[in-house]
Amino acid sequence: IAKVPSTISVVGDISYVYMETAQGPDTSEVTGSTGSVSYTYQGTGTTNYGPSTTIPTNAGTYQVVATLEADDIYSGAISEPFQFTIVKAASTITVLGDVNYTYSGIGQGPNTVEVIGSLGNVSYMYVGTGDTSYGPSATLPKNVGSYQVVVTVAEDANYLGVTSDALD
């Protein structure tokens, strides 16, 4: 007497936002066997991951396949690949520093930021405002005048880049 066929399919969200913890579908719909279910995760496209039984953490595109073991009456089964994505999380950036400086003949201005998220390169852009003609330039201004700075942090593997509000 042959075993009765089983079916299994992965269910869950198709999109997650990077949170520094493992995320991905880990449930399935099963008919038939009461055997154990295991999941195998693998990167797709340009995402290099697995195959692994560990749920992925980093931003990227993935697929998971569920495998159902047979029991005494029902055969085992393997699901179709279930595609999902972990998207990059948002970053924030805040420009820190004084807003008033006294002329000293050297470049001055806010040149420190607080970044939450991306570890990408940080770039500063200074520009004169009002009657002050300067830039845009990555070089700190040194002449008397009114200026503003905008700071950008580039995206990294798990976080989006972001540009600050202008600080006058």
Backbone as CSV, one residue per row, in Angstrom:
resi,resn,N_x,N_y,N_z,CA_x,CA_y,CA_z,C_x,C_y,C_z
1,ILE,0.863,-1.174,0.000,0.000,0.000,0.000,0.901,1.226,0.000
2,ALA,0.643,2.103,-0.955,1.461,3.313,-1.098,0.972,4.395,-0.137
3,LYS,1.894,5.275,0.232,1.540,6.411,1.090,0.723,7.427,0.296
4,VAL,-0.136,8.147,1.012,-0.975,9.175,0.398,-0.129,10.434,0.210
5,PRO,-0.258,11.118,-0.925,0.540,12.334,-1.150,0.188,13.452,-0.166
6,SER,1.176,14.262,0.149,1.009,15.459,0.974,1.302,16.685,0.121
7,THR,0.869,17.836,0.608,1.242,19.099,-0.039,1.715,20.075,1.029
8,ILE,2.565,20.988,0.604,3.049,22.034,1.509,3.299,23.298,0.695
9,SER,2.942,24.426,1.271,3.254,25.713,0.649,3.613,26.704,1.739
10,VAL,4.613,27.526,1.462,5.061,28.546,2.404,4.047,29.685,2.386
11,VAL,3.747,30.229,3.564,2.877,31.401,3.670,3.598,32.450,4.513
12,GLY,3.302,33.701,4.250,3.919,34.782,5.018,4.020,36.040,4.204
13,ASP,4.631,37.039,4.797,4.819,38.321,4.120,5.847,38.181,3.004
14,ILE,5.693,39.018,1.989,6.661,39.009,0.883,7.663,40.151,1.014
15,SER,7.451,41.059,1.994,8.358,42.182,2.164,8.560,42.485,3.639
16,TYR,9.802,42.697,4.006,10.198,43.032,5.371,11.120,44.244,5.299
17,VAL,11.209,44.998,6.379,12.138,46.128,6.464,13.280,45.708,7.385
18,TYR,14.516,45.945,6.955,15.697,45.583,7.732,15.581,46.095,9.163
19,MET,15.820,45.216,10.144,15.715,45.573,11.565,16.864,45.012,12.396
20,GLU,17.939,44.573,11.777,19.094,43.999,12.456,18.794,42.651,13.103
21,THR,17.656,42.041,12.761,17.304,40.712,13.264,16.852,39.851,12.094
22,ALA,16.889,38.557,12.288,16.467,37.628,11.250,14.978,37.794,10.954
23,GLN,14.649,37.804,9.654,13.258,37.961,9.230,13.006,37.170,7.965
24,GLY,11.811,36.628,7.882,11.407,35.916,6.682,10.291,34.958,7.004
25,PRO,9.629,34.456,5.978,8.533,33.510,6.191,9.034,32.241,6.868
26,ASP,8.308,31.794,7.861,8.688,30.556,8.540,7.461,29.753,8.960
27,THR,6.391,29.890,8.168,5.190,29.091,8.388,4.733,28.529,7.052
28,SER,3.913,27.497,7.139,3.449,26.866,5.903,2.069,26.257,6.110
29,GLU,1.404,26.035,4.990,0.133,25.320,4.978,0.422,23.899,4.522
30,VAL,-0.031,22.940,5.316,0.274,21.535,5.058,-1.026,20.748,4.972
31,THR,-1.105,19.861,4.007,-2.165,18.848,3.992,-1.471,17.499,3.926
32,GLY,-1.945,16.579,4.752,-1.383,15.238,4.737,-0.493,14.974,5.928
33,SER,0.765,14.792,5.687,1.722,14.341,6.687,1.745,15.229,7.934
34,THR,2.002,14.586,9.059,2.209,15.303,10.329,3.700,15.383,10.650
35,GLY,4.530,15.058,9.665,5.977,15.091,9.847,6.488,16.505,10.071
36,SER,7.742,16.605,10.472,8.336,17.921,10.755,8.560,18.696,9.452
37,VAL,8.571,20.015,9.614,8.776,20.914,8.479,10.092,21.659,8.689
38,SER,10.902,21.728,7.653,12.141,22.512,7.717,12.140,23.509,6.561
39,TYR,12.885,24.598,6.755,12.925,25.676,5.767,14.352,25.911,5.334
40,THR,14.541,26.140,4.029,15.854,26.452,3.479,15.761,27.794,2.766
41,TYR,16.615,28.740,3.184,16.626,30.100,2.646,17.826,30.277,1.737
42,GLN,17.610,31.021,0.657,18.693,31.268,-0.285,18.502,32.631,-0.928
43,GLY,19.614,33.345,-1.122,19.564,34.624,-1.816,19.233,34.436,-3.279
44,THR,18.581,35.440,-3.869,18.280,35.427,-5.301,18.843,36.699,-5.919
45,GLY,18.916,36.717,-7.230,19.470,37.891,-7.908,20.905,38.131,-7.470
46,THR,21.197,39.341,-7.003,22.560,39.682,-6.577,22.797,39.424,-5.086
47,THR,21.796,38.888,-4.392,21.942,38.613,-2.956,22.639,37.273,-2.770
48,ASN,23.791,37.307,-2.131,24.574,36.106,-1.883,24.267,35.592,-0.479
49,TYR,23.480,34.528,-0.398,23.109,33.960,0.902,22.713,32.501,0.718
50,GLY,23.243,31.650,1.605,22.811,30.257,1.679,23.249,29.409,0.503
51,PRO,22.545,28.282,0.354,21.351,27.853,1.075,21.637,27.620,2.556
52,SER,20.664,28.011,3.401,20.830,27.949,4.849,19.489,27.715,5.518
53,THR,19.522,27.035,6.652,18.310,26.863,7.447,18.091,28.046,8.375
54,THR,19.012,28.993,8.370,18.898,30.198,9.190,18.177,31.289,8.411
55,ILE,17.191,31.909,9.039,16.455,33.006,8.411,17.428,34.171,8.201
56,PRO,17.393,34.819,7.022,18.344,35.904,6.754,18.050,37.176,7.563
57,THR,19.077,38.000,7.696,18.985,39.257,8.429,19.130,40.461,7.504
58,ASN,20.055,40.405,6.577,20.420,41.573,5.771,19.439,41.867,4.648
59,ALA,19.434,43.125,4.220,18.594,43.540,3.100,18.988,42.756,1.851
60,GLY,17.985,42.375,1.075,18.241,41.645,-0.153,16.998,40.927,-0.632
61,THR,17.165,40.133,-1.689,16.071,39.332,-2.228,16.360,37.864,-1.943
62,TYR,15.320,37.151,-1.554,15.491,35.773,-1.093,14.357,34.890,-1.579
63,GLN,14.582,33.592,-1.395,13.509,32.621,-1.543,13.646,31.602,-0.421
64,VAL,12.516,30.990,-0.065,12.514,29.940,0.946,11.741,28.760,0.385
65,VAL,12.245,27.563,0.685,11.582,26.322,0.306,11.318,25.542,1.588
66,ALA,10.085,25.062,1.747,9.714,24.252,2.912,9.729,22.781,2.526
67,THR,10.271,21.972,3.417,10.321,20.533,3.197,9.546,19.840,4.313
68,LEU,8.586,19.013,3.939,7.741,18.273,4.873,8.183,16.824,4.884
69,GLU,8.470,16.293,6.077,8.859,14.884,6.186,7.624,13.991,6.150
70,ALA,7.800,12.798,5.666,6.716,11.812,5.615,6.385,11.319,7.022
71,ASP,5.164,10.821,7.191,4.800,10.119,8.426,4.385,8.698,8.041
72,ASP,3.709,7.995,8.909,3.369,6.590,8.642,2.371,6.414,7.507
73,ILE,1.553,7.432,7.247,0.495,7.294,6.251,0.755,8.150,5.010
74,TYR,1.322,9.351,5.224,1.480,10.315,4.136,2.937,10.460,3.712
75,SER,3.103,10.736,2.438,4.448,10.981,1.916,4.888,12.399,2.283
76,GLY,6.147,12.662,2.153,6.679,14.006,2.360,6.415,14.878,1.144
77,ALA,6.782,16.142,1.244,6.565,17.062,0.118,7.544,18.226,0.226
78,ILE,7.757,18.866,-0.916,8.615,20.058,-0.984,7.807,21.162,-1.641
79,SER,7.834,22.346,-1.028,7.062,23.480,-1.558,7.726,24.082,-2.786
80,GLU,6.959,24.880,-3.499,7.518,25.746,-4.530,8.314,26.842,-3.815
81,PRO,9.341,27.403,-4.450,10.079,28.508,-3.823,9.148,29.701,-3.570
82,PHE,9.263,30.298,-2.396,8.485,31.475,-2.000,9.445,32.654,-1.965
83,GLN,9.172,33.651,-2.817,10.059,34.810,-2.945,9.708,35.866,-1.894
84,PHE,10.733,36.472,-1.294,10.498,37.590,-0.375,11.700,38.528,-0.398
85,THR,11.490,39.717,0.138,12.509,40.764,0.121,12.654,41.365,1.512
86,ILE,13.880,41.677,1.875,14.145,42.516,3.041,14.669,43.829,2.475
87,VAL,13.889,44.900,2.629,14.267,46.191,2.059,15.116,46.979,3.053
88,LYS,15.880,47.907,2.517,16.735,48.743,3.348,15.892,49.631,4.254
89,ALA,16.377,49.824,5.471,15.702,50.700,6.431,16.110,52.146,6.193
90,ALA,15.302,53.051,6.681,15.587,54.481,6.556,16.702,54.889,7.508
91,SER,17.466,55.871,7.111,18.488,56.490,7.955,18.017,57.883,8.342
92,THR,18.594,58.418,9.411,18.374,59.819,9.758,19.728,60.478,9.942
93,ILE,19.769,61.767,9.695,21.012,62.515,9.846,20.677,63.875,10.440
94,THR,21.467,64.276,11.411,21.300,65.572,12.063,22.646,66.277,12.073
95,VAL,22.672,67.516,11.594,23.901,68.307,11.606,24.075,68.886,13.004
96,LEU,25.284,68.754,13.539,25.599,69.265,14.873,26.613,70.390,14.762
97,GLY,26.619,71.280,15.703,27.634,72.329,15.728,27.026,73.691,15.938
98,ASP,27.894,74.665,16.089,27.465,76.044,16.293,26.872,76.611,15.012
99,VAL,26.086,77.668,15.180,25.536,78.359,14.013,26.156,79.741,13.861
100,ASN,26.947,80.179,14.830,27.642,81.473,14.756,29.136,81.268,14.981
101,TYR,29.934,81.886,14.127,31.390,81.790,14.215,31.966,83.193,14.074
102,THR,33.158,83.394,14.645,33.874,84.661,14.526,34.998,84.467,13.515
103,TYR,35.148,85.431,12.597,36.163,85.332,11.562,37.528,85.049,12.187
104,SER,38.226,84.039,11.626,39.555,83.688,12.126,40.542,83.458,10.986
105,GLY,40.090,83.581,9.751,40.969,83.358,8.607,41.062,81.911,8.179
106,ILE,40.428,81.009,8.906,40.426,79.587,8.522,38.978,79.144,8.293
107,GLY,38.806,78.057,7.578,37.470,77.530,7.298,36.747,77.139,8.577
108,GLN,35.482,77.544,8.656,34.677,77.260,9.840,33.252,76.917,9.434
109,GLY,32.589,76.189,10.289,31.190,75.836,10.069,30.899,74.485,10.685
110,PRO,29.636,74.141,10.745,29.279,72.825,11.280,29.895,71.727,10.423
111,ASN,30.598,70.819,11.077,31.229,69.725,10.329,31.143,68.396,11.082
112,THR,30.080,68.257,11.854,29.831,67.032,12.595,28.356,66.669,12.431
113,VAL,28.097,65.384,12.350,26.717,64.925,12.214,26.459,63.746,13.143
114,GLU,25.196,63.535,13.406,24.751,62.314,14.086,23.950,61.533,13.058
115,VAL,24.400,60.331,12.756,23.724,59.483,11.780,23.181,58.265,12.508
116,ILE,21.934,57.972,12.258,21.341,56.731,12.744,21.012,55.911,11.509
117,GLY,21.646,54.768,11.392,21.411,53.912,10.228,22.666,53.699,9.428
118,SER,22.711,54.238,8.232,23.770,53.964,7.267,25.167,54.272,7.806
119,LEU,26.091,53.418,7.420,27.513,53.627,7.709,28.230,54.130,6.463
120,GLY,27.464,54.597,5.474,28.030,55.090,4.219,28.808,56.381,4.404
121,ASN,29.468,56.804,3.328,30.266,58.036,3.351,29.380,59.242,3.621
122,VAL,29.916,60.165,4.411,29.221,61.411,4.736,29.885,62.532,3.951
123,SER,29.069,63.357,3.280,29.615,64.484,2.531,28.886,65.768,2.923
124,TYR,29.641,66.852,2.959,29.139,68.164,3.361,29.133,69.082,2.147
125,MET,28.112,69.948,2.060,28.041,70.928,0.986,27.653,72.277,1.600
126,TYR,28.575,73.244,1.468,28.364,74.580,2.011,28.027,75.537,0.866
127,VAL,27.101,76.442,1.131,26.712,77.423,0.120,26.384,78.741,0.819
128,GLY,26.749,79.826,0.169,26.421,81.144,0.706,24.937,81.426,0.574
129,THR,24.388,82.195,1.525,22.978,82.582,1.473,22.884,84.106,1.516
130,GLY,21.715,84.619,1.142,21.530,86.072,1.139,22.499,86.714,0.164
131,ASP,23.275,87.708,0.653,24.243,88.421,-0.182,25.593,87.724,-0.276
132,THR,25.751,86.600,0.415,27.031,85.890,0.424,27.115,84.945,-0.760
133,SER,28.133,85.168,-1.595,28.343,84.317,-2.754,29.424,83.290,-2.408
134,TYR,29.016,82.021,-2.340,29.967,80.956,-2.029,29.363,79.628,-2.472
135,GLY,30.199,78.829,-3.128,29.845,77.451,-3.437,28.712,77.279,-4.425
136,PRO,28.125,76.124,-4.394,28.254,75.070,-3.388,29.651,74.440,-3.415
137,SER,30.143,74.158,-2.199,31.493,73.627,-2.049,31.555,72.700,-0.843
138,ALA,32.416,71.690,-0.937,32.646,70.789,0.188,33.637,71.389,1.178
139,THR,34.240,72.529,0.823,35.221,73.192,1.676,34.533,74.151,2.637
140,LEU,34.945,74.090,3.894,34.386,75.010,4.894,34.659,76.453,4.481
141,PRO,33.670,77.329,4.579,33.897,78.737,4.233,34.743,79.444,5.291
142,LYS,35.516,80.474,4.874,36.346,81.185,5.846,36.057,82.679,5.917
143,ASN,35.335,83.216,4.939,35.068,84.653,4.930,33.796,84.990,5.713
144,VAL,33.717,86.260,6.122,32.521,86.745,6.804,31.335,86.615,5.857
145,GLY,30.187,86.134,6.356,28.992,86.004,5.537,27.989,85.066,6.165
146,SER,26.939,84.796,5.417,25.888,83.868,5.848,25.956,82.618,4.976
147,TYR,25.884,81.477,5.605,26.053,80.215,4.905,25.028,79.195,5.391
148,GLN,24.876,78.167,4.590,24.144,76.996,5.051,24.904,75.753,4.639
149,VAL,24.668,74.674,5.369,25.300,73.402,5.060,24.211,72.344,4.935
150,VAL,24.406,71.479,3.955,23.562,70.307,3.769,24.497,69.109,3.786
151,VAL,24.121,68.083,4.532,24.981,66.912,4.677,24.236,65.680,4.161
152,THR,24.961,64.833,3.447,24.384,63.617,2.882,25.180,62.417,3.371
153,VAL,24.472,61.363,3.758,25.117,60.087,4.056,24.666,59.114,2.966
154,ALA,25.624,58.408,2.387,25.337,57.450,1.314,24.695,56.195,1.897
155,GLU,23.951,55.489,1.063,23.368,54.233,1.528,24.459,53.208,1.748
156,ASP,24.148,52.222,2.577,25.048,51.084,2.736,24.249,49.812,2.438
157,ALA,24.756,48.682,2.827,24.109,47.416,2.463,22.714,47.268,3.048
158,ASN,22.447,47.870,4.211,21.170,47.652,4.884,20.338,48.905,5.124
159,TYR,20.925,50.085,4.892,20.217,51.329,5.156,20.244,52.237,3.929
160,LEU,19.150,52.975,3.751,19.082,53.966,2.697,19.928,55.180,3.063
161,GLY,20.387,55.900,2.078,21.052,57.167,2.318,20.027,58.248,2.624
162,VAL,20.519,59.391,3.115,19.612,60.485,3.438,20.386,61.797,3.382
163,THR,19.663,62.873,3.094,20.230,64.202,3.073,19.578,65.027,4.179
164,SER,20.391,65.778,4.909,19.890,66.587,6.023,19.093,67.773,5.525
165,ASP,18.338,68.362,6.434,17.775,69.690,6.172,18.919,70.674,6.176
166,ALA,18.770,71.782,5.485,19.806,72.815,5.468,19.907,73.440,6.839
167,LEU,21.145,73.609,7.326,21.399,74.304,8.586,22.042,75.626,8.244
168,ASP,21.396,76.740,8.614,21.913,78.077,8.338,22.800,78.550,9.487
